[in-house]
Amino acid sequence: MTAFISVNDAFESITQEPPFLHPARILWIDREDNSAILITIGDPPKQPWSMSLTELDYLLREKRIRHTVIKVPAYMLALEEEIDAKAKRIRETGWERIQPLLETKYPGEIFFPQAMGPMIAAHAKAINLPRKTLYRLLYRYWLFGGTKNALLPNYVRSGGAGKPKTFANGRINGRPPKYLGLVTETKAKILTEEDKAAIKIGYALYKNNVVQCVTDAYIRTLNKFYRAEQSVPGYSDDDVKETLHK
């Protein structure tokens, strides 16, 4: 009945009814207990909450909610060889701080009823950190799909020679396109850091022989990165630095 509901799936409301007034992501599923743990995608983030898989499946079948995609920041899309040593240290420090809370003797223990608060409090005391530091790291990790790259600082090496270009008054660089000798409306755009990161990921598919031709890599890139997505509000580089430098 709920085989198509998986950890990291994200949902948004169609009818604007609670509990999905904002998009939410599944963090944990206990099929024996018929329950799922979710976190609302919002600013500020709030503590994860639970609902039954039966109810979740019902909302989907009744088209009151639907699957959605949560957009991740550009820095999370960097290839491993593009991440500098300092950023990797920040990521690993963050991961070392929350790993004992996530990889426990009993899988998903942090999501057991009434377990999260005491576990975080005890761990914060053991490693001499404020509890809010651990909460920030955990929420960031969960909101962005449970990947260690969520703990990276918000900068990556952009690669390539030269400096990023700026354009006055939104002007597009390059020669205006023409058709039969007449200047036509341009379809060009100024590439953002998100665009550059997506292009690098797409090219890596071809370079690493994941796909056979550039066209396939291009189509996959469009499908993965250029579609309607939900973003995670309220998360910036300052949040990471404040969290990891304590």
N, C-alpha and C positions, 0 to 999 in steps of 0.2 A: 504493500500500500504506500509506503514512504521510501521506496528504494531509491528514488531520484532526489531525495533530500540528503545532503552530505555536509560534513564539516567544511567551513569556509564559504558555503553558499550564502549569498546576500539576497535580501528580499525588500521590496518597497510596497507601500500601500497603493491600491487602485481606488479604494473608496474613502481614503483618509479617515480611517477608524483606528482607535487604539487596538493593540499595542504598537502598531506600525505607523504612527504618525510621522516617524522618521525611518529611513532605511535601517536595517539591522542585519548583523552577520551571525551565523551559527559558529559557536566556538567548540561545542562538545555535544555529542549525541550518546544517549544511553538507551538503546533499543529495548533492553530487558525492562527498564523502568518506564519506557514509553515517554521519554523526556528529552528536551533539547535545551542547551544553554545558549543564549544570544546576547549580543552587545549592541546597543543602539548607536548608530553613526551620528554623533552630535557633538556640539561644543557648548559646555565642557562635557567630556565623556562621563557616563554614569556606570555604576556597577552592573555587571552582567545579570541577566534575569532568565527565568525558565518558563517554558510552556510545554504542553504535551505535544508529542509528534502527531497524535490524532487530530488535534486542533489545527496544527500547522498545515497538515495535509488537507484538512477541510477548507481552510482559507484559500489554499492554492486551487483546489478543485472548483470552488465557488467563484474563482477569479476576483477575490477581494484583495489578494496580494499577488505579486509576481516576482520572478527572479530578476535581479539587476546586477550590474557590474560596478564595483567600487574602484574608482580611479586611484592609482597610486602615484606618489610624487616621482618626478623624473629621476631623482638621484637613486631611487630603488631599482631602476632599470639598468644601471651601469653594469658592464661586464666586469668580472672579478679582476681582470688585469688592468682595468681602468681606475680602480679604487686605490687611492694613495694609502700609504702606511698609517698615517695619522687617523684617517677615517676608519680603517680596519681596526685599529686599536680601540677607538671609541665604540665601534660595533661589538667587538669581543668583550669589552668591559661591561657593556650593558647586558650582553647575553650571559656572562658569568654571574651577574647579579640576580637574574630571574630564572636561570636554568634549574636550580634546586627546587623552585616552586612548580615548575612545569613537568620535570622528569622525576617523578616520585615513584615510590614502591607500588602504589596503586594508581594506574592510569586515570587521569582526570580528577585526582584527589582534590585539587583546588576548587573544583566545581561541586563537590559534595555539599549538601545543605549545611550552612553555618560554618563552613571550613575556611573560606577565603580570608576573612578578617584575622582570625587567630594565626593562620599560617604566615601571613604577611607580617604580622606584628612580631612573631617569634623570629622569623628570618631577618627582619630589619634589626632587631636587637642583636642577633648573632653576628651580623657583619657590620654593625655600627653605622647604619644608614637610616635616614628618616623614612617612615612608612610611605610618605607621599612620593618619594623617589621611586620606590618599587612599583607603586600604583601607576605612575606615569609611564614607566617602561613597559609594564604589562599591558596597559591600555593601548599604547602605541603598537606593540607587537600584535595584539589581537585585532585592532581596527584595520591594520594593513595586511591581514591574511596569514598571520602566524609565520612570518619569514624573518630571518635574522637581519636581512637588509633593511627592515623597518627601523632598525636601531642605528642606521648610518646617519651622520650629520648631513644637513641639506646642502652638500656641495659635492661635485665630482669633477674630475678633469674632463674638460670638453674635447680635448684632442685637437689635432690640426694646427697648422702654422697660423701666426697672426693673432689679432685680437678680435673679440666679438664686435660686429658692426652695429652701429646705431643709425636710424633713419629718421630724418626730420619730418614732422607733420604726417607720419604714416606713409611716406613715399616708399615705393617698392623699388629695389635696386634692379638694374639691368635695362636692356632695350625694350620699349613697349612692343607688345605682340602686334603683328599685322596680318591681314587677310586680304589678298588681291590688292596689296599696296596701301590699304587703309588701316589706320590704327584702330584696334578693337579693344573692348573692355578687358582689362587684365584679370586673370584668374590666379595670379601669383600671390604669395603671402610671405610675410617675414617669419622665418623659422624661430620658434621658441625653444627653450631648453628641453621641454617635453618632446617636441618634434625631433630634435637632434638625438635624444636618447632612444626614441622609438626607431629611428632610422638605423642606429647602431645595432639594436637588437635584431632588426630585420635583416641587416647585412650579415650578421653573425650566423643566421640560419643557412645562408648560401655558402659563406666561408667555411663553416664547419660541416658541410655536406649533409645538413639536415633536410634540405630540399635540393632539387636537381638544377633549378634555374633561377635567375634573378626575378623573373616574373612571379614564380611561386612565392618567393620571399616577400615580394611587394604586396601580393594579395593577402598573405598571412598577416603582414604588418598592418594593412588597412583594417582587416577584420578584428585584430586584437586591440589596436590602439585608437582607431578612429570610428567610434560608435558611441551611442548615448551612454553616459556613465554618471554615477554618483561620485562626488568628491567627499573627502573627509575634512570638515571644517576645523579650523582652530589649531592646526599643527604646523609648526614652523621650525626652522633651524634653531631658534632661540630655545624652544622647548627641549630639544635634544641636548644642547649645550648646558642648559640649566640643570637638567636631570643627571647628566653623566659627569659633570665636573664637581658634584657635591661629594 
